Structures are given as C-alpha cells and as structure tokens.
Amino acid sequence: MAHDSSFTVDENGIVVGWHHESNRISPASSREIVGQPVGLLLGRLLDQFDESHAGDPVALQLHAEREGSNTVISVRDVACGSPISGVESVFETAAFEQSAAGLEAYDANLHVLRSNSSALAMRGLPADRVLAHPVADLGSRLPLTQLLGRVLSGSEPAIHETVHGHDGHGGQQIFSVTAFKLKEELRTIGVGAVIHDVTSQERAQSAVHLLARAEAEIGTTLDAMRTSRDLASVATRDFADATSVDLVDAVLQGDEAPAPPVSTDVPLRRAAFEATDDTHALYPVGETSQFVSPSPYMQVLTDLAPRLLDPKTSTSDWLMHDAARAGALRDAGIHSMIIVPLSFHGRVLGLVSFYRGRRNTVAFDTSDVALAKQLSAKASAHLENARCYTRERNTAVTLQRNLLPRSFPDLSAVSTAHFYTPGAQQTVWFDVIELSGVRVGLVIGQVSRQGLNESATMGRFRTAVGTLAALDLPPDELLVHLDDAARYILPDPAGPQALSGSLRCQYAIYDSVTGELAIAAAGWPPPLLTSPAGSVTEVDLPVGPPLGQGASYESHRQHIAPQSTLTFYSPSLLGPGPRSEERDSELRQAVAHTDGGPKATCDSIVERLMGRRADDGTAILVAQTHRLPDSCIASWTESREPSAVSACRRRASRQLRDWGLDSHVFTTELVVSELVTNVIRHTSGIPTVRLIRDRTLTVEVSDEATTSPHLRHARAQDEDGRGLLIVASLAQRWGTRYTSNGKIIWVEETLDEDE
C-alpha cells in the first residue's frame, strides 16, 4: 500500500517533524508524534495496517535522506508479507552473489555501489578496491566508463555492447555488457550492468571465421607462389600485422622436399610477404632468404615445432648474429611473433612467420599458436599439391621439348624461325618436314590439356604426321588419315565423341619449283601471308572441324611470290576470349615487316603480343619462301616408243654434264632407263622426266596412271623384276606421289658438298 507520509528524525532518533496524507492511517496530531522516539511512530504505522491481515508479516518500505544533522524518512510502502516475499528476498541476494555473470550497480556519479564476485574476478580487484570507487579509476581490464556514461546521459533505457579489455598479462579480454538505467519514479538515480566474459567464445568464433576464409581462399590454384600469397593475405587481414612465407627452393622447382633437420646450406626463397602498414620485407619476394643458425627459424626447420616469442625480451642471442633482421623487427615495432613450419608427411616445405606490432598491441598467446598451426597445415597440403603439379608439369614440359624438333633441316625451299612456350591448358607442337621434289611440309597443332599423357599424345601425333607426310599425301588427304588415326592414338573410354575439339592441326605443303602452296586445316586459324612488299593477308582457307570426328577436309591452293612470309600461330597468341580486331591488327603489324627475315618476324610477334597471351601454351612458326632457279630444273616429255628410253638416257647425261655432275651420269642413266621403261611397259601414259638439282639430285618420272610400282625381290630364275631393287640400292631414297592426273616416281641421289 503506497503512503505519502514522512517524518524527520534528529541525530538522537527523536521525531522532530511529522507529515502524512494517507487515508489509511488514522489522524494523529503532531503533538502526539513529535518528541517521541522514532520506534513509537513505526509501531503506530504498523498497527494501523489492515486488521484483516493480523498475524501475517508486514513489510514496511522507507526512504531516508540526510538534511544537515537530521534525517528525513519517507514511508514508501506498507504491505502484508507472505512466505513468497521471503523467498524473493533470498533469491535476489543469492542471484546477485552467485551469478556467473558480473553484476554491478553504480550511482549517478558512476561510483560502484555494489559488485558481485564474478564482476570482481573480471576486474581482478578485491571488493575494497572497487566499492565506492569511480569506475574510471578501476583500470583498463574492464573499461566501462564510456558505456555507462552514454547510458546515464542518453535517452535509451539500456545499451548492449561489446567491450575490449585486458587480462593483466598482455592478453585481450572481450566482454558482452548490457548497461541500463536505474530509475526512481521519473528520476534516474544510477546505472546497472550485466557483464559476461565472452573472450573464449569470440576467439573461437574468430578462429572459425579465419579458418573458413583460409579454406575458401588458400589453394585455389596449383601454384606454390600464389598459394603462399593467399596464406599471407588471409593471415594478415585479421590475425597478424605482417606475414612472411619462405619455401625451400627445391619445392618451388617441384623437387622432393627435404627431411628435417634442414641446414643453412639448403636455400630458401621468399615466396610471399604481406603487411598492414608500411612495414617492409627484409628480403623481396622471389629472392633467396637468409637465416642464421642457431635461430628460432632454423630450430623450426629442425624439429618442426612452432615457436612463440617476443623479440624484445628473447633470451637467445640469435638477433645479435642477425643484425639486418633485428633492425627490421625493431623498426616495425614487432613485439610478438610466431614461427610455424610448413611440412607435409614429415617433409619440410618451408616456414611461415606471423608478426604483431603497432596495429595489434595484444601479444600472441598459446591459443594463437594452435590457430597458426591449423593455418599452416591447410597451406602445407595445398603447397604439396602445387609441388607435385610442378614436378609433373616440368616432366611433361621436358618430354614435350624432347619430342619437338631440336632443329629444322636446312632447306632451299624455305627459311624458318619458331617460338615455343609450354602452357598450363594446351600442349602445342609444330614441325618442318622435308619432302621430295624440293618441297616442304609445314605443320602446327595442339592437344587440349596439359600433362604427361598429353605430351605423349603430342609425340604420337607428330610421328603420325611425319609418317603420312613421307607418303607424299596432299594436305586434305593427310588430315583425313590423321582423323582416322586419332581414334587409335587417343582412345577414350567415353567414345570418339569425347575427342571433340581436343585435337587440332594445320598442314601445308610449299613447292619451291612451282611456287604453289597447298594447305588444309582441322580447327586451326588460317596463317598470315606477308608479301615481299609488306602487305598482310589471311590465307583464304576453309577450316574444317577438329580431328577425331570422322569429317572430311578441303585443301586450298594458291601460288605465292618468292620471298613471301607465312606465319603459323596458335590461337592462344591472341589472348583469352574471342578474337578482337585490336589483337588481329597488332598481329598483322608485327608480321608486316620482314626485312630481317623469319627470325626478326618471330621476335616482333613475341615482343608485341606475348604480354597478352593466355597461359595456354603458344607456338609460332614463321617460314619465308624461296623459288628454285630455272637453271636448276630440267624437264621434258618423251613418246611411248622403245627408243624413248635411250633418248631419255642421253638427255639426262647431257644435263648432268652441263651441271658438272659427271660422277652421277652412270647412276642417273640407270635410274632414268628403269623408270621410263616401267612407264612404257606397265602403263598407258606418256613418260615425263624432270631433273632437279638442289642439295640432292632428284630424278622424277611421271605418267598418267594411278598404279604404283612396288619393290620386290626376284627369284634366281626370274628374268626381270630387279630394276626397282637396283634403283633403290643406288638412291638415297625414293617414293611415289600422286597428282590430279597421275603419279610421280621420284629418286634422290646424294650430292657432295662441292657438287
């Protein structure tokens, strides 16, 4: 029951003033109250309470305020008590004292009125150092002054906020605080606070988030340097002020990681460095890192155990022997560091160093060491994958380089230059093949993907092209045969459809006698043709589908001027994505000037375009065409009369003597006689003889038949069948090639250098 009564008591406990407005108390004159002991007044107040509650406990609530030497006591409430009231009172006291949460009450001046044992433990102070003291004087372990001040002066009744403090040992403490106003009627008389120590929860949550970022961001590529940068970036964002990663140099090369202990003779290379401020790395990324011994760095590489230390108070004298590193740590204000090994299955990959300085004044502790070990373990697995990938890629690239031509033959038909770089996505290849009749085959192609299998496939395709080219097949027929061979060279469990787009090739034949270019393509862009005057055009070539799809192909034929330049290139040269006019224009400008020959053209392409290429492997083959002089060619047609054989021998003999090749007259007469005789005997065509003097002497006899002679070994009693065997034994090589209206049997004889 609310009351509005009040009375004043002097310092001796005598009532010196009385005022009441409650209708629940019978009227009493001031004469009856004033001058009496205060106990008499309290008894009368209790006696006047509702008689229906006789025998029940009565609760009397008073409020006292000092006025000089007197005390003014206001009667706030008189109520009938019950057993529940006693329980509530005990509960309130027990909850305050035994609560795991910190509970504190402050007056309007932010002096501590009450603080339970949990709050005192959070502050690390005894009760007599806390109670009746201003919050601002209680230190930084639990800094609540600003929060309580905002609650006291603000309009919000309560504020929930996270507060950062210290544990007294340099560690960080995190508190979740709810502060609220204490009001009497409409007047704020103080502030209350409920405090929870959430340090372990916050640190656990931060660790989870950090490891989640590490899981998402580290190891997105199979590149050790990139993985190291990702590790340093993730760690520096929220964990350390600076992070450095140093890897064993052999690991970066893909070699086997060494076993501990690692000595100072094993070179380490700085793979990454990240810092939140202007802290500079002692060694630039990519350079060799130097570590003295003994030092914590070398100890970590010896026992694979992490180290937590303060370089300013380190008991070791290792900094005395490493003045450069000591100066760098001092200039950066480093006060705490963790060094963790990067290892996988007991093999040393390197080490990672975490530093804290001016940004993060809280030193690392043992829980941070555990977190650093988890980070390094995740990174180590990805670094090992990167090392294995690098090893396999290096092996594949070595195999590719060994399967590619070491050098091109010195040919009269063309002068060539080339550029090749292996890629991560494609296996590219090229070749220059010497053909009969002073002709040359130019080929370029690719196998999708990269690896040992693809390198071996590339080698098989190059061999297949060389074998088919030796049969003197025209470009379109060669690609058809190569398309059939693709199903056997690269079998796939998923069937031929899985090969779609993975095998591409372009094959061209240039004839230096006629100046004709024949070319066909399977999924490959047409080459560029640069005229002697410098104009650049794209060869008008119908491009067929990639190999392995059972398709047919068409050849394009055209005559080109001597000293023209053909540029074959892989699509990756023009960079990723679809082709653009800008890239095409740059390529055309690069091949427009051919004054310096194929090598200068190749260098111009690399200089202008290689900075933009995709990492898919790039091949460039540049060929400058030449024409064989007419003086080195002799050609004539004879009749089918038997006398034509002797006439051909005599004409060939005269031509060889004119060329100064007298030593080859006998052999050439025998070859011409045998080949012309075969035409007259076994075909219905008219023989045509052509002699070509180049680095070899070539004898060609053509006819209009499509049947091809074959070499056989005659029996002892046979009267014929030995002519072609004799020709083959006298020649350097021989063969047959087909034309649109017949075939050509050709034989090459070796010439001495002076011939």
Secondary structure as UniProt FT lines:
FT   STRAND          6..9
FT   TURN            11..12
FT   STRAND          14..19
FT   TURN            23..24
FT   HELIX           30..33
FT   TURN            34..35
FT   HELIX           38..47
FT   HELIX           51..53
FT   TURN            54..55
FT   STRAND          58..67
FT   TURN            68..69
FT   STRAND          70..80
FT   HELIX           83..98
FT   STRAND          102..107
FT   TURN            108..109
FT   STRAND          111..115
FT   HELIX           117..123
FT   HELIX           127..129
FT   TURN            130..132
FT   HELIX           135..137
FT   HELIX           145..153
FT   STRAND          158..166
FT   STRAND          172..184
FT   TURN            185..186
FT   STRAND          187..197
FT   HELIX           199..217
FT   TURN            218..219
FT   HELIX           224..238
FT   STRAND          242..248
FT   HELIX           249..252
FT   TURN            253..254
FT   TURN            264..265
FT   STRAND          268..275
FT   TURN            285..286
FT   STRAND          288..289
FT   HELIX           296..303
FT   STRAND          307..309
FT   TURN            311..313
FT   HELIX           318..321
FT   HELIX           323..331
FT   TURN            332..333
FT   STRAND          336..344
FT   TURN            345..346
FT   STRAND          347..356
FT   HELIX           366..403
FT   STRAND          414..421
FT   STRAND          426..435
FT   TURN            436..438
FT   STRAND          439..448
FT   HELIX           452..470
FT   TURN            471..472
FT   HELIX           475..489
FT   TURN            493..494
FT   HELIX           496..499
FT   TURN            500..502
FT   STRAND          503..511
FT   TURN            512..515
FT   STRAND          516..522
FT   STRAND          528..530
FT   TURN            532..533
FT   STRAND          536..538
FT   STRAND          543..544
FT   STRAND          556..559
FT   TURN            562..563
FT   STRAND          565..569
FT   HELIX           571..574
FT   HELIX           581..592
FT   TURN            595..596
FT   HELIX           597..609
FT   HELIX           610..612
FT   STRAND          618..625
FT   HELIX           630..632
FT   STRAND          633..637
FT   HELIX           643..658
FT   TURN            659..660
FT   HELIX           662..664
FT   HELIX           665..682
FT   STRAND          688..693
FT   STRAND          696..703
FT   TURN            716..717
FT   HELIX           723..730
FT   STRAND          733..739
FT   TURN            740..741
FT   STRAND          742..750
FT   TURN            753..754
//
